[in-house]
Amino acid sequence: MNSEPGNDLVPLIHKLASVMTLSEDERYAIQGLPRTRRRLGARDDISREGDRPSQCCLILEGWAYRSKMLDNGNRQILSFHLPGEIPDLQGLHLRHMDHNLSTLTECTVVFLPHNGLQALISEFPALTAELWRQTLVDAAIYRGWMTSIGQRSAAERIAHVFCELYTKLHALGLAHDYRCAIPLTQGELGDATGITTIHVNRILQSLRASGLITYKSGKLTIHDWNALTKLAQFDPAYLHLKPKAGS
């Protein structure tokens, strides 16, 4: 999902228009939001736990992730975020960050000042409702991840992450024919699923030997989607995506 500098809010408009009817006034108001466009390197901090941000971050290109760090240096990755998402909308209402938000890959982002967003949603209640819905979808995905970490086996957790990411990427037009780029190291995949890197490596080898997937150098090929979703007990309903025909 690419965006030229003069059209850097088009991804947000497309995302909103996919789930609601945008009036011309709403489109014009979104396009008129004050913003700052930046290019960030891979694994840069967007905001840190304890920060009091005054702006939200719209991802135009690349991947970002939320995480928590423990005093012993262990990290729990809480979610991954793709183009068109605003992963820190909660900052409009919460006074400080309770987690870290970082880039996973090189990213192009647009920073939207809180005061501009607050003026927008004050004028357009339908946009308020849709942005609120997006935070509820984030909460639904958190529940899915909590269920995985608490109740699924290690292999099921990794299968579930792959199913989720493929489904989201396909909805964005970034995955086809059960192939996609997932730029995660084995360590990052482990931090997202609560599994050691050594165990992640063993599971990936097992999934490949079983004929389910191949995952190498950040490239995922799913050889048997039905078997993978069955292993993961994957039901995409919690993603609340607009239905789309095709694989």
HELIX and SHEET records of a PDB file:
HELIX    1   1 PRO A    5  ASN A    7  5                                   3    
HELIX    2   2 VAL A   10  ALA A   17  1                                   8    
HELIX    3   3 GLU A   24  GLN A   31  1                                   8    
HELIX    4   4 LEU A   89  LEU A   92  5                                   4    
HELIX    5   5 HIS A  114  GLU A  123  1                                  10    
HELIX    6   6 PRO A  125  GLN A  151  1                                  27    
HELIX    7   7 ALA A  154  ALA A  171  1                                  18    
HELIX    8   8 GLN A  186  THR A  193  1                                   8    
HELIX    9   9 THR A  197  ALA A  209  1                                  13    
HELIX   10  10 TRP A  225  ALA A  232  1                                   8    
HELIX   11  11 PRO A  236  LEU A  239  5                                   4    
SHEET    1   A 3 THR A  36  LEU A  40  0                                        
SHEET    2   A 3 CYS A 107  PRO A 113 -1                                        
SHEET    3   A 3 GLN A  55  GLU A  61 -1                                        
SHEET    1   B 4 ASP A  45  SER A  47  0                                        
SHEET    2   B 4 ASN A 100  THR A 103 -1                                        
SHEET    3   B 4 ALA A  64  MET A  69 -1                                        
SHEET    4   B 4 ARG A  75  HIS A  81 -1                                        
SHEET    1   C 3 ARG A 179  ALA A 181  0                                        
SHEET    2   C 3 LYS A 219  ILE A 222 -1                                        
SHEET    3   C 3 ILE A 213  LYS A 216 -1                                        
END                                                                             
